[in-house]
Amino acid sequence: MKISFIAIFLCAAVSNVYAQVEPVADVKAGPWITYVGDDAFNVLWTSNFRTLSWVEVAPDDGTDFDAVARPKFYQTVSGRRVIDTFHDVRVTGLEPGTKYRYRIMSKAVLDDDSAYHTEYGELLQMPVAGESAVTTLDSGAESCRFTMFNDGHADDDKYRKLAAGLGADDMDMLLLVGDMMSYINDVDEMVSHIYTPVPELVANVPVFYTRGNHETRGKQAYLFQKYNPTSTGDTYFMLRQGPVAIVVLDAGEDKPDDNKEYSGAVDFDLFRQQQLDWLKETVKDPVFADAPVKVAVMHIPALNNEDSWYGEKKANEMLVPVLNEAGLDVMLSGHYHERFIVEKGTCGNDFPIVVNDDSERLDFISEGKGYQINIYDLEGNKVHSYSVDK
């Protein structure tokens, strides 16, 4: 009887100890930097517990981060600061082409059952890989440099090899041009494959993840935009860095909407029309129209060959005439898992279409008088170059 009493007492004591352990806020995935402009950027990450979090920013001027009170930026919805495990904080009021240090502060929520009081855990600074700094874009810069990967299909090892040794000194931004996933059944899995394998790169370089046809598939595909915000709130948008204006476009799926694979759950014909309406106005914007070099980025190339599929033909039919009239210089695509170049005039295009291989890295460089494309294999060897002078 005495032994049973002691056992019960010890079990109760152990349970009480565990009950008193407070949850400690930590980063589960990220952060990654996106939706970057001349005067703002977004910091996104996921946490292991629901937290109240904010981002603090300081200029890259050598001062101690705690030397003065730094501005704090919260994720808010209609005046409410968001408490969640997913965090998307927009940092605003910045200067173009300027490097800023940032840090993430969080405190786990212990109890918020009461509508009138929330109990928090300890305030902690969250770990960030690399330098924890990002440089805003600058439409007035003298040059533009970006790196492009595509068609990774959740192959983390290949992703790491392509990104090996790259950092903020090598590019102004990173473009992930579609089919980096095969489908999105679980958005946490997408985050794990896209932002976890190269943590230092995505935490310190602006990343723009553009949708391919495979990212339209899966039961949580509709959440893609939530984790990859843009200036339009959609998967098509415009960027400007120095002499280069970039329109990021989305061809949707590669087959007709009524294909049995889609189970009646898509309406890309309507989406393409909405995108076309947007594009017609966007190419008139001086930010694009006055750019010395004009680039389109789209996962599925806008082809119209005998063996071209529906998505390619619709992109060619709808988008190419507008891009021709706008004076586009080049389109960059993926999708085919091989490298080739479609020269001007091949399928009604007044611009070349450069299709990148799934196992190669494409680097784009322009100082306004044309552009240079260099392509590297998994070992970092340059295997092709393509340049156009204007």
C-alpha positions as CSV (number, residue, x, y, z in Angstrom):
1,M,0.0,0.0,0.0
2,K,2.8,2.4,0.9
3,I,4.6,1.5,-2.4
4,S,1.5,2.4,-4.4
5,F,1.1,5.7,-2.6
6,I,4.7,6.7,-3.2
7,A,4.4,5.7,-6.9
8,I,1.2,7.9,-7.3
9,F,3.0,10.8,-5.5
10,L,6.0,10.6,-7.8
11,C,3.9,10.5,-10.9
12,A,1.9,13.5,-9.8
13,A,5.1,15.4,-9.0
14,V,6.6,14.6,-12.4
15,S,3.4,15.6,-14.2
16,N,3.4,18.9,-12.3
17,V,6.9,19.7,-13.3
18,Y,6.1,19.1,-17.0
19,A,2.9,21.1,-16.7
20,Q,5.0,24.1,-15.5
21,V,7.4,24.0,-18.5
22,E,6.6,27.1,-20.6
23,P,6.6,26.9,-24.4
24,V,9.7,28.6,-25.8
25,A,9.3,30.5,-29.1
26,D,11.5,29.3,-31.9
27,V,11.7,29.5,-35.7
28,K,10.3,26.3,-37.4
29,A,11.1,27.4,-41.0
30,G,12.6,30.6,-42.5
31,P,12.9,33.4,-42.4
32,W,12.7,34.3,-46.1
33,I,12.7,37.7,-47.7
34,T,10.2,38.5,-50.5
35,Y,7.9,41.2,-52.0
36,V,10.9,43.6,-52.1
37,G,10.7,47.0,-53.6
38,D,12.6,50.3,-53.5
39,D,11.2,51.1,-50.1
40,A,10.0,48.0,-48.4
41,F,10.4,44.2,-48.0
42,N,8.5,41.3,-46.3
43,V,10.0,38.9,-43.7
44,L,8.2,35.6,-43.5
45,W,8.7,32.6,-41.2
46,T,6.9,29.9,-39.3
47,S,7.2,29.3,-35.6
48,N,6.9,26.2,-33.4
49,F,4.2,27.9,-31.2
50,R,1.7,30.6,-31.7
51,T,3.6,33.8,-31.0
52,L,3.3,37.6,-30.9
53,S,6.2,38.6,-33.1
54,W,7.7,41.7,-34.7
55,V,10.6,42.7,-36.9
56,E,13.1,45.3,-35.9
57,V,15.3,47.0,-38.5
58,A,18.5,49.0,-38.4
59,P,20.7,50.6,-41.0
60,D,23.9,48.7,-41.9
61,D,26.1,51.4,-40.4
62,G,28.2,49.5,-38.0
63,T,26.3,50.6,-34.9
64,D,25.2,48.1,-32.2
65,F,21.7,47.0,-32.9
66,D,20.7,48.0,-29.3
67,A,22.4,51.3,-29.4
68,V,19.1,53.1,-29.9
69,A,15.5,52.0,-30.0
70,R,14.8,50.5,-33.5
71,P,11.5,50.8,-35.4
72,K,9.3,47.8,-34.9
73,F,7.0,46.3,-37.6
74,Y,4.1,43.9,-36.8
75,Q,1.8,41.8,-39.0
76,T,-1.6,43.4,-38.5
77,V,-5.1,42.8,-39.8
78,S,-7.4,45.8,-39.5
79,G,-5.6,47.1,-36.5
80,R,-5.1,43.7,-34.8
81,R,-1.6,42.3,-34.3
82,V,-1.6,38.8,-35.6
83,I,-0.8,35.9,-33.2
84,D,-0.1,32.8,-35.2
85,T,2.5,30.2,-36.3
86,F,2.8,31.8,-39.7
87,H,4.2,35.3,-39.9
88,D,4.4,37.8,-42.7
89,V,5.7,41.2,-41.6
90,R,6.1,44.1,-44.1
91,V,8.9,46.5,-43.3
92,T,8.2,49.9,-44.9
93,G,9.7,53.5,-45.1
94,L,13.1,52.4,-46.5
95,E,15.5,53.9,-49.0
96,P,16.2,52.4,-52.4
97,G,19.3,50.2,-52.9
98,T,20.1,50.4,-49.2
99,K,21.2,47.5,-46.9
100,Y,19.3,47.0,-43.7
101,R,19.9,44.6,-40.8
102,Y,16.9,43.0,-39.3
103,R,16.0,40.8,-36.3
104,I,12.9,38.9,-35.3
105,M,11.5,39.2,-31.8
106,S,8.9,36.8,-30.4
107,K,7.1,35.7,-27.3
108,A,5.1,32.5,-27.2
109,V,1.4,32.7,-26.2
110,L,0.8,30.8,-22.9
111,D,-2.9,31.6,-22.5
112,D,-5.2,33.8,-24.5
113,D,-8.5,32.1,-23.7
114,S,-9.6,35.3,-22.0
115,A,-10.9,38.1,-24.4
116,Y,-9.4,40.7,-22.0
117,H,-5.9,39.3,-21.1
118,T,-3.1,37.4,-22.9
119,E,-0.3,35.7,-21.0
120,Y,3.0,35.5,-22.8
121,G,6.3,33.6,-22.3
122,E,9.8,35.0,-22.4
123,L,10.7,37.6,-25.1
124,L,13.4,36.1,-27.3
125,Q,15.3,37.0,-30.4
126,M,14.7,34.4,-33.1
127,P,17.7,32.8,-34.9
128,V,18.3,33.9,-38.5
129,A,20.8,32.3,-40.8
130,G,23.6,34.4,-42.3
131,E,24.1,38.1,-41.9
132,S,20.4,38.9,-41.2
133,A,20.5,41.8,-43.7
134,V,18.8,42.6,-47.0
135,T,19.2,45.3,-49.6
136,T,16.2,47.0,-51.1
137,L,15.7,47.1,-54.9
138,D,16.7,50.3,-56.7
139,S,15.1,51.4,-60.0
140,G,17.8,53.9,-60.4
141,A,20.7,51.5,-60.0
142,E,23.3,51.1,-62.8
143,S,22.9,47.4,-63.2
144,C,20.6,44.4,-62.5
145,R,21.8,40.9,-61.6
146,F,19.6,38.0,-60.8
147,T,19.8,34.2,-60.5
148,M,17.2,31.8,-61.7
149,F,16.4,28.2,-60.7
150,N,13.4,26.2,-62.1
151,D,11.8,22.7,-62.0
152,G,13.4,21.5,-58.8
153,H,10.4,19.3,-58.0
154,A,11.4,19.2,-54.2
155,D,14.9,17.9,-54.9
156,D,16.7,19.5,-52.0
157,D,20.1,18.1,-52.8
158,K,20.0,19.5,-56.4
159,Y,18.8,22.8,-55.0
160,R,21.7,23.0,-52.6
161,K,24.2,22.2,-55.3
162,L,22.8,24.9,-57.6
163,A,22.9,27.5,-54.8
164,A,26.3,26.5,-53.4
165,G,28.5,29.4,-52.6
166,L,25.9,32.0,-53.7
167,G,25.0,35.0,-51.6
168,A,23.9,38.6,-51.6
169,D,27.2,39.7,-53.3
170,D,26.3,37.6,-56.3
171,M,22.8,38.9,-57.1
172,D,20.1,41.5,-56.5
173,M,17.4,38.8,-56.3
174,L,16.7,35.1,-56.7
175,L,13.9,33.9,-59.0
176,L,12.4,30.5,-58.5
177,V,10.6,30.0,-61.8
178,G,8.0,27.3,-61.2
179,D,7.7,23.6,-60.6
180,M,10.0,23.8,-57.6
181,M,7.3,21.5,-56.1
182,S,5.4,18.7,-57.9
183,Y,2.2,19.5,-56.0
184,I,1.2,21.3,-52.8
185,N,-0.9,18.9,-50.6
186,D,0.8,20.4,-47.5
187,V,1.9,24.0,-47.5
188,D,4.4,23.2,-44.7
189,E,6.0,20.7,-47.0
190,M,6.3,23.5,-49.6
191,V,8.0,25.8,-47.1
192,S,10.3,23.0,-46.1
193,H,11.5,22.3,-49.6
194,I,11.7,25.9,-50.8
195,Y,13.0,27.9,-47.9
196,T,14.8,25.4,-45.6
197,P,17.5,23.8,-47.9
198,V,19.3,27.2,-48.5
199,P,18.6,29.2,-45.3
200,E,21.3,31.8,-45.6
201,L,20.4,32.6,-49.2
202,V,16.7,33.1,-48.6
203,A,17.2,35.0,-45.4
204,N,19.5,37.6,-47.0
205,V,18.5,37.8,-50.6
206,P,15.1,38.9,-52.1
207,V,13.4,35.7,-53.3
208,F,10.5,35.7,-55.8
209,Y,8.9,32.3,-56.2
210,T,6.8,32.2,-59.3
211,R,4.1,29.6,-59.9
212,G,4.5,26.8,-62.4
213,N,1.8,24.4,-63.5
214,H,2.8,21.9,-60.8
215,E,2.3,24.4,-58.0
216,T,-1.4,24.7,-59.2
217,R,-1.9,21.0,-58.1
218,G,-2.7,19.6,-54.7
219,K,-5.3,20.3,-52.0
220,Q,-3.4,23.2,-50.5
221,A,-2.3,24.8,-53.8
222,Y,-4.6,27.7,-53.1
223,L,-2.3,28.8,-50.2
224,F,0.7,29.4,-52.6
225,Q,0.1,33.1,-52.7
226,K,-0.2,33.5,-48.9
227,Y,3.3,32.3,-48.5
228,N,4.6,34.2,-51.5
229,P,3.1,37.6,-51.4
230,T,3.5,40.0,-54.4
231,S,2.6,43.6,-55.2
232,T,-0.5,42.6,-57.1
233,G,-1.7,40.0,-54.6
234,D,-1.6,37.5,-57.5
235,T,0.9,35.3,-59.2
236,Y,1.6,37.9,-61.9
237,F,3.5,41.1,-61.0
238,M,6.2,43.5,-62.1
239,L,9.7,44.2,-60.7
240,R,12.2,46.9,-61.5
241,Q,15.9,46.8,-60.7
242,G,18.1,49.4,-62.3
243,P,17.8,49.3,-66.1
244,V,15.7,46.1,-66.1
245,A,11.9,45.8,-65.8
246,I,10.6,42.3,-65.3
247,V,7.0,41.1,-65.7
248,V,6.5,37.8,-64.0
249,L,3.7,35.9,-65.7
250,D,1.7,32.7,-65.1
251,A,0.6,30.4,-67.9
252,G,-1.6,28.4,-65.5
253,E,-1.9,24.7,-66.2
254,D,-0.6,23.0,-69.4
255,K,-3.9,21.3,-70.3
256,P,-7.4,22.6,-70.8
257,D,-9.5,23.3,-67.8
258,D,-11.9,20.4,-68.5
259,N,-9.1,17.8,-68.4
260,K,-10.0,15.0,-66.1
261,E,-6.7,15.5,-64.1
262,Y,-8.2,18.7,-62.6
263,S,-11.5,17.2,-61.4
264,G,-13.4,20.4,-62.3
265,A,-11.4,22.4,-59.7
266,V,-9.7,25.0,-62.0
267,D,-10.6,28.0,-64.2
268,F,-7.4,29.1,-65.8
269,D,-9.1,30.4,-68.9
270,L,-10.7,33.2,-66.7
271,F,-7.4,33.6,-64.9
272,R,-5.5,34.1,-68.2
273,Q,-7.9,36.8,-69.3
274,Q,-7.5,38.7,-66.0
275,Q,-3.8,38.5,-66.3
276,L,-4.0,39.8,-69.9
277,D,-6.0,42.8,-68.8
278,W,-3.4,43.5,-66.1
279,L,-0.5,43.1,-68.6
280,K,-2.0,45.5,-71.1
281,E,-2.0,48.3,-68.5
282,T,1.3,47.3,-66.9
283,V,3.4,47.6,-70.1
284,K,2.2,51.2,-70.4
285,D,3.5,52.1,-66.9
286,P,6.6,54.2,-67.3
287,V,8.3,51.9,-64.8
288,F,8.2,49.2,-67.5
289,A,7.8,51.3,-70.7
290,D,10.9,53.4,-70.0
291,A,13.1,50.6,-68.9
292,P,16.2,50.1,-71.2
293,V,15.8,46.3,-70.9
294,K,12.5,44.5,-70.6
295,V,12.2,40.9,-69.5
296,A,9.3,38.5,-69.1
297,V,9.6,35.5,-66.7
298,M,7.1,32.7,-67.1
299,H,7.4,29.0,-66.2
300,I,5.8,27.6,-69.4
301,P,7.3,29.2,-72.5
302,A,4.9,30.9,-74.9
303,L,5.4,28.5,-77.8
304,N,3.1,27.7,-80.7
305,N,4.6,24.6,-82.3
306,E,2.8,21.6,-83.8
307,D,3.4,19.7,-80.6
308,S,2.9,22.5,-78.2
309,W,0.3,21.9,-75.4
310,Y,-2.7,24.0,-74.6
311,G,-1.1,26.2,-71.9
312,E,1.8,27.1,-74.2
313,K,-0.5,28.0,-77.1
314,K,-2.8,30.1,-75.0
315,A,0.2,32.0,-73.6
316,N,1.4,32.6,-77.2
317,E,-2.0,33.6,-78.4
318,M,-2.8,36.0,-75.6
319,L,0.5,37.4,-74.2
320,V,3.0,37.4,-77.1
321,P,1.2,40.2,-79.1
322,V,1.2,42.5,-76.1
323,L,4.8,41.7,-75.3
324,N,5.8,42.3,-78.9
325,E,4.2,45.7,-78.9
326,A,5.8,46.6,-75.6
327,G,9.3,45.9,-77.0
328,L,10.2,42.9,-74.8
329,D,13.8,41.9,-75.0
330,V,13.7,38.3,-73.8
331,M,11.5,35.8,-72.1
332,L,13.0,33.3,-69.5
333,S,11.2,30.0,-68.9
334,G,11.6,26.4,-67.7
335,H,9.1,23.6,-67.9
336,Y,10.9,21.3,-70.4
337,H,13.7,20.1,-68.1
338,E,16.2,20.9,-70.9
339,R,18.0,24.0,-72.2
340,F,17.2,25.5,-75.6
341,I,16.7,28.9,-77.2
342,V,13.7,29.9,-79.3
343,E,15.0,32.6,-81.6
344,K,13.0,35.6,-82.7
345,G,10.2,34.9,-85.3
346,T,10.0,31.2,-84.5
347,C,6.4,31.4,-83.3
348,G,5.3,35.0,-83.7
349,N,7.8,36.2,-81.0
350,D,9.8,39.4,-81.6
351,F,12.1,38.4,-78.8
352,P,14.1,35.3,-78.0
353,I,12.8,32.8,-75.5
354,V,15.5,31.2,-73.3
355,V,14.4,27.9,-71.7
356,N,16.5,26.8,-68.8
357,D,17.3,23.2,-67.8
358,D,16.1,21.8,-64.5
359,S,19.7,21.0,-63.4
360,E,21.3,24.3,-64.3
361,R,21.6,27.8,-62.9
362,L,20.9,30.8,-65.0
363,D,22.5,34.2,-64.2
364,F,21.2,37.3,-65.8
365,I,23.3,40.5,-65.9
366,S,22.5,43.9,-67.5
367,E,23.9,47.4,-67.4
368,G,21.2,48.8,-69.7
369,K,22.9,48.2,-73.0
370,G,21.6,44.7,-73.6
371,Y,22.1,41.7,-71.4
372,Q,24.3,38.7,-70.7
373,I,23.1,35.3,-69.6
374,N,25.5,32.7,-68.2
375,I,24.4,29.2,-67.4
376,Y,26.2,26.9,-64.9
377,D,25.9,23.2,-64.2
378,L,25.6,21.5,-60.8
379,E,29.3,21.6,-60.3
380,G,29.4,25.4,-60.9
381,N,31.0,25.1,-64.4
382,K,29.8,27.6,-67.0
383,V,28.2,25.5,-69.8
384,H,26.6,28.2,-72.0
385,S,26.4,31.9,-72.4
386,Y,24.0,34.1,-74.5
387,S,24.2,37.8,-74.9
388,V,22.4,40.6,-76.8
389,D,23.7,44.1,-77.3
390,K,21.3,47.0,-77.8
